[in-house]
Amino acid sequence: MKPIYVTQPTLPPLTEFIPYLEQIWDNKILTNGGTFHQQLEQALCEYLGVKHLALFANGTIALITALQALRITGEVITTPYSFVATAHSLLWNGIKPVFVDIDPTTLNLDPDKIEAAITPQTTAIMPVHCYGYPCNVARIQDIADNYNLKVIYDAAHAFGVKDNNGGLLNHGDLSVLSFHATKVFNTFEGGAIVCPDEKTKRRIDHLKNFGFVDEVTVVAAGINGKMSEINAAFGLLQLKGIDDALAKRKMIDARYREGLKNVAEIRCTNVGKHSANYAYFPIFVEHNRDALYEKLKANNIFGRRYFYPLISDFPMYRGLPSAAQSNLPVARQMANEVICLPMYANLEPEQQNFIIELITTGEKNECK
Ligand SMILES: *Cc1c(COP(=O)(O)O)cnc(C)c1O
């Protein structure tokens, strides 16, 4: 059997991409906010139900720029249970990350633990909608309002996730998306900042283009964060198939849940059906997670232990007081138990059955 990885991009037929390339070759505009860039911003605003959105070359530069746009300094409260870019974006801005433990159900920042971590240096909260599961946005906003803090969501996993008020991405001061090849919606590499008003969008557009406002005016020490026309064109094409891809993911999610429901020592997540984009399928293995991980690997199934190790365990973070073992017990337990199983639109039912069988027929100490 061919290797099965945790994810695989959905690629439209190559012939469908050719007309986009022809248009780029005709226009000879390769980047700097060309037609496809404008069209994709517009199309994503409509699809995601957001007012303004600025495309970026990748999600990490978008995170770094979001922090710059709001002039965040000092300390920022964030989660250790995420991809390392979340905290790296803080370090790149000279900001001190302060890690707060997560809620065992949502796997996101535990709102009950945020206040205790606030100091006079705290200027913002950077929560992550981990696996696309919504944070408790109402509680987080309450705390932010009480202490006059900004909220920047790392929404890299949360493409298209809805909540009761429509788009989840409308919460906080800014939300940041990633369109990396491994994400639900991809532009090879790419990202975006969702912002509530035109003024903020303008500032972000300046920042992602070296700070240029016009030919001779530079208003900030900006960076080059622009998305190229080829990436934007691919995004437009990818967007046409996104609903179909999400529907397929939903079926795969249901099949895993059904197939694994009787395995006593494996927990699946339970965060409510309306609020998911089926971006990931994490399972939590109570004992001996790595034995199951290795067994899958030996059978050419490459699950990933997202998010192990915790960000707070990496060398540039582990000396921080908030990285202490005793501060993050829930995050640590989850990191020690998690395996993200293969999840992508074109995962075949036979492949999925094989994965489920491997898990359910394990020896007692491996997965029962
Ligand atoms: C993927 C990801 C990022 C980084 O996005 P890139 O587009 O790869 O730079 C940031 N945060 C989280 C939680 C991610 O999963």
The ligand as a MOL file (V3000), in Angstrom:
LIG
                    3D

  0  0  0     0  0            999 V3000
M  V30 BEGIN CTAB
M  V30 COUNTS 15 15 0 0 0
M  V30 BEGIN ATOM
M  V30 1 C -0.0060 26.6130 9.4960 0
M  V30 2 C -0.0680 27.4240 10.7260 0
M  V30 3 C 0.5670 28.6750 10.8170 0
M  V30 4 C 1.5420 29.1850 9.8010 0
M  V30 5 O 1.0370 29.3560 8.5630 0
M  V30 6 P 2.0490 29.3330 7.2940 0
M  V30 7 O 1.1220 29.7540 6.1890 0
M  V30 8 O 2.5430 27.9430 7.1520 0
M  V30 9 O 3.1160 30.3260 7.5350 0
M  V30 10 C 0.3610 29.4220 11.9590 0
M  V30 11 N -0.3890 28.9690 12.9730 0
M  V30 12 C -0.9830 27.7710 12.9440 0
M  V30 13 C -1.8200 27.3390 14.0990 0
M  V30 14 C -0.8250 26.9390 11.8290 0
M  V30 15 O -1.3700 25.7280 11.8200 0
M  V30 END ATOM
M  V30 BEGIN BOND
M  V30 1 1 1 2
M  V30 2 1 2 3
M  V30 3 2 2 14
M  V30 4 1 3 4
M  V30 5 2 3 10
M  V30 6 1 4 5
M  V30 7 1 5 6
M  V30 8 2 6 7
M  V30 9 1 6 8
M  V30 10 1 6 9
M  V30 11 1 10 11
M  V30 12 2 11 12
M  V30 13 1 12 13
M  V30 14 1 12 14
M  V30 15 1 14 15
M  V30 END BOND
M  V30 END CTAB
M  END
